[in-house]
Amino acid sequence: MSDPTPEADVDDGRYLDREAARRLIAGTVSFNPVVRELMGRITEDNGGLARLLGLVLADPDRLTALDNAGLLDGAPRVALDQFAELTAEALGVPYAAVSILAEDRQIRLGCNDPTVGDDRSIPLEESICKYAVASGQPLIVDDITQHPLLADHPMALSGAIRAYAAFPLHDDGGNAAGTLCAWDDHPRRWTGGQIQILEDLTAAARAKVFGA
């Protein structure tokens, strides 16, 4: 389904399209202090980061593709649980997950975290993957407690996640639908080799999720 009005009216009366919102989100999570400060100011001028996230995640084309693929039911998928386990082993980290982002929640289709039960959904407020999905760019962070945007995130405050790495999963239409992510509850320096492995595995994860 095409979106006839892929723009959102912002508080000052101007319009912001989804691609501009993606670029702003990517800049806001950047570690480059100059880029971050500039994008942060522009983001606030355009209604704040939460509003930009909502604009991108609510894209009708993206949500329709997820629905058509049957990915919004929240049911565990054994094959993707096994893929998450493989990803964690390949990277030498405790945890990994294959997730999709709905408009209001993150759904972990596959996960090797033993604390995750049959309910695979978490509120959007608890998601870090939303930034990778909304920006359409990888998000690699050695310690989220030192990250200017993520330091106050619920996962940072609880200590559940310290190091985090994700690549977005794109559907056949090019929409960022979810992520393949890995994390640790301790800080770690992600190596170039680990990042390459995660990128390569993301292509395999996409094929498993979308059958492409």
C-alpha positions in Angstrom: 0.0 0.0 0.0 1.5 3.3 -1.0 1.4 6.3 1.3 -0.2 9.3 -0.5 1.1 11.7 2.1 4.5 10.5 3.3 5.1 13.7 5.2 4.2 14.9 8.7 3.1 18.4 9.7 5.4 19.5 12.4 4.9 22.1 15.1 6.2 25.1 13.2 4.0 24.4 10.2 6.7 23.0 8.0 6.7 19.5 6.5 9.2 16.7 7.1 9.4 13.6 5.0 10.4 10.2 6.3 13.7 10.2 4.6 14.7 13.5 6.2 13.5 12.0 9.6 15.7 9.0 9.0 18.7 11.2 8.4 18.0 13.3 11.5 17.7 10.2 13.7 21.0 8.8 12.3 22.7 12.1 13.1 21.2 12.2 16.6 22.6 8.8 17.6 26.1 9.7 16.1 29.1 9.7 18.3 30.5 12.7 16.4 29.8 15.5 18.8 29.6 18.2 16.1 27.1 16.2 14.1 25.2 15.2 17.2 24.8 18.7 18.4 23.7 20.0 15.1 21.2 17.2 14.4 20.0 17.5 18.0 19.0 21.1 17.5 17.4 20.4 14.2 15.5 17.4 15.7 14.1 19.6 18.4 13.1 22.2 15.9 11.1 19.5 14.1 9.2 18.2 17.0 11.6 16.0 18.9 13.2 12.6 18.4 10.1 10.7 19.6 8.0 12.3 16.9 10.5 11.5 14.2 10.7 7.9 15.4 6.9 7.7 15.2 6.9 9.2 11.7 9.3 6.6 10.4 7.9 3.5 12.3 4.3 4.3 11.3 5.1 4.2 7.6 2.1 2.4 6.1 4.2 0.6 3.5 6.5 -0.7 6.1 3.7 -1.9 8.4 1.7 -3.4 5.5 4.8 -5.4 4.5 5.2 -6.7 8.0 1.6 -7.7 8.2 1.6 -9.4 4.8 4.6 -11.4 5.9 2.8 -12.6 9.0 5.4 -11.1 11.3 3.2 -9.2 13.7 1.7 -12.2 15.6 4.5 -12.2 18.2 4.8 -16.0 18.0 8.2 -17.5 18.8 10.0 -19.1 15.8 12.3 -21.9 16.6 14.4 -21.5 13.5 15.1 -17.9 14.4 15.9 -18.8 18.0 18.5 -21.1 16.6 19.8 -18.4 14.3 20.1 -16.0 17.2 22.1 -18.7 19.1 24.4 -19.1 16.1 24.9 -15.3 15.9 25.8 -15.0 19.5 28.3 -17.9 19.2 29.8 -16.5 16.0 30.4 -13.1 17.7 31.4 -14.5 21.1 28.8 -12.6 23.0 26.0 -13.8 25.3 22.9 -12.6 23.5 21.5 -12.0 20.0 18.1 -11.6 18.6 16.2 -11.2 15.3 13.6 -8.5 15.8 11.0 -6.5 13.9 9.6 -3.2 14.9 5.9 -2.6 14.8 4.5 0.9 15.2 4.3 0.6 19.0 6.5 -2.4 20.0 9.5 -4.5 19.3 8.9 -8.2 18.6 11.8 -10.6 19.0 11.0 -13.3 16.4 14.1 -15.2 17.5 16.2 -14.8 20.6 18.7 -16.8 22.7 18.1 -14.9 25.9 16.9 -17.5 28.4 14.8 -14.9 30.3 12.6 -14.3 27.3 9.4 -16.4 27.4 6.6 -16.9 24.9 5.7 -13.2 25.0 8.2 -11.8 22.6 7.0 -8.2 22.6 8.6 -5.3 24.5 7.3 -1.7 24.6 8.9 0.7 22.2 10.3 2.7 25.1 12.5 -0.3 26.0 13.8 -0.8 22.5 17.3 0.2 21.3 16.7 -1.5 17.9 14.2 1.3 17.0 17.1 3.6 16.3 18.7 1.3 13.8 15.4 0.6 12.2 14.3 4.3 12.1 17.7 5.5 10.7 18.1 2.5 8.4 21.8 2.4 9.5 23.9 0.1 11.7 24.2 1.0 15.3 27.4 -0.1 17.0 28.0 1.0 20.6 30.7 -0.3 23.0 29.0 1.0 26.1 25.6 2.5 26.0 26.1 4.1 29.4 28.7 6.3 27.7 26.5 7.1 24.7 25.0 10.6 24.7 21.6 9.4 23.6 21.4 6.0 25.2 22.9 6.7 28.6 19.4 7.3 30.0 17.8 4.4 28.2 15.9 1.9 30.4 18.3 -0.9 29.3 21.3 1.2 30.3 19.8 2.2 33.7 18.8 -1.4 34.5 22.2 -2.8 33.4 20.6 -5.3 31.1 22.5 -4.1 28.1 25.9 -2.4 28.0 27.5 -3.2 24.6 25.1 -3.3 21.6 25.5 -3.9 17.9 22.8 -4.1 15.2 22.2 -4.1 11.5 18.8 -3.3 10.0 16.8 -5.9 8.2 15.3 -4.6 5.0 12.2 -6.2 3.4 11.8 -6.7 -0.4 10.6 -3.1 -0.7 13.7 -1.7 0.9 11.9 -0.8 4.2 13.9 -1.2 7.4 11.7 -3.8 9.1 13.8 -4.9 12.1 17.3 -5.8 13.1 19.8 -8.6 13.7 21.3 -7.4 17.0 23.8 -8.7 19.5 24.5 -7.4 23.0 26.4 -8.0 26.2 25.6 -6.9 29.8 29.3 -5.8 30.0 31.0 -3.1 27.9 33.0 -4.5 25.0 35.0 -3.1 22.1 33.4 -4.4 18.9 36.1 -5.5 16.5 36.0 -5.0 12.8 35.8 -8.7 12.4 32.7 -9.0 14.6 31.0 -6.1 12.8 31.7 -7.8 9.4 30.3 -11.1 10.7 27.2 -9.4 12.0 26.7 -7.7 8.6 27.1 -11.0 6.8 24.7 -12.8 9.1 22.2 -10.0 8.6 21.8 -11.0 5.0 21.2 -14.6 6.1 18.7 -13.4 8.7 16.8 -11.4 6.0 16.5 -14.5 3.9 15.1 -16.5 6.8 12.6 -13.7 7.8 11.4 -12.7 4.3 12.2 -15.8 2.3 14.5 -13.9 -0.1 
